[in-house]
Amino acid sequence: MFYDLFKLLCDEKGVSVSKACIEMGLSRSIAAKWKNTRTNPSAEVLPKIAKYFGVTTDYLLTGEQTKKAPTPEGERPIMMDDFTYAFYEESKDLPDEKKKMLLDMARFMKADIEKEKV
């Protein structure tokens, strides 16, 4: 159940459940909802929680992946989930034309890699 993992992460960080929620900009009652209804956080909230605890969203949902997110020292390989979140965070405030440029660059790099395989 998500709440149990959330509580464990709070304990490891040395904060109460309600304090963690407040520090992430969430309602302090949201954790009670997760506990009582046995539900997971919304897709909008999940990345905030992952960032706060330094874990991946995959770990929050499954509890099975390595807990620690990548560090500059290279603690573990970058996973697709980490890349997706980082890309979203870095580009979410960009104007549409800049987002299109990033997408075009990604497509160009993919095509370039495919050419090298041949």
Secondary structure as GFF3:
##gff-version 3
##sequence-region A 1 118
A	DSSP	alpha_helix	2	13	.	.	.	ID=ss1
A	DSSP	alpha_helix	17	23	.	.	.	ID=ss2
A	DSSP	alpha_helix	30	37	.	.	.	ID=ss3
A	DSSP	alpha_helix	46	53	.	.	.	ID=ss4
A	DSSP	alpha_helix	57	62	.	.	.	ID=ss5
A	DSSP	alpha_helix	80	91	.	.	.	ID=ss6
A	DSSP	alpha_helix	96	117	.	.	.	ID=ss7
###
